[in-house]
Amino acid sequence: MIVGTRPRFRQIIIEIWKPLTILFAWDVIVTSIHFQTSLKEPALPLALFGTALGLFLGFRTNAAYGRWWEARTLWGALINSSRSLARITKSFVGDKAVVEAIVRRQIAFAHATRCRLRAQSARGDIARIVDEPFADSVAARTNIPNAITEDISRIVSEAHQGGAIRDVQQAVIERTLTDIANAQGGMERIKSTPLPNGFQFLPNFFTRLFCILLPIGIVESLGWFTPIGSTLIGMIFLAALRIGDDLTDPFANSVHDVPLSAMCTTIEIDLLEMIGSPPPPPAAPCHGTLW
């Protein structure tokens, strides 16, 4: 996630420079043909076309941002539920070894969820937080975060059977685990369900069509300044199109991603401090981007 208040014009240019270069070359061709031949450009309703396209791109960007914000909300819920799980476990269970086992597994769950959403290996983080044998045991599972919550539930069940916690306390912990599982399911739903194809194809098609028609419609009024004017206008629409593409997948591990690594570090810091273990340093932005 890009942080800071400075405009990132360089980032925008990096992302759209290829279609922008092609657009500028097309603008030069149209302008040259206009002044070197007797061809008359047809009158085009560009204002109406541009207005309709702007509304369409705005609607699509709002839908993409809704996915991004829902992903951030679900991660916020996961952070809160992780803190709650550690707090109530520490209050209910007197055995410090059991408390530490549950807390460390919950930290591993957060990192495993991050890696699952980004299609990365979680074994290293799990081995670092819990231990190598546990990392090996869950690495064989298809859904590693689900395997970790299953193991937490097993520990809670054994504590209940041993008389360490009562029925009501076990129910409270299980409800918290259910909240954690619901957050994970929401994230997986966003990851596995892309926007409908129309939200991808139509904006791309009509934006490029508008950029093709734009110099033809304005060359009569702008003359030799058509390449500059057309490129600047096209940049606005191409940037809006790119923003929608970037927000569609909030777990794509790009600069526009929800900062999963930073939020996992937040969970790790808070939970380790609750059991008296040394926490890692907080995540810091790298070149203006919080990962």
Secondary structure, DSSP 8 states (H G I E B T S, - for coil): -B-SSS--HHHHHHHHHHHHHHHHHHHHHHHHHHHHS--------HHHHHHHHHHHHHHHHHHHHHHHHHHHHHHHHHHHHHHHHHHHHHHH---HHHHHHHHHHHHHHHHHHHHHHTT---HHHHHHHS-HHHHHHHHTSSSHHHHHHHHHHHHHHHHHHTTSS-HHHHHHHHHHHHHHHHHHHHHHHHHH----HHHHHHHHHHHHHHHHHHHHHHHHHHGGGHHHHHHHHHHHHHHHHHHHHHHH-TTS-STTS--HHHHHHHHHHHHHHHTT---------BTTB--
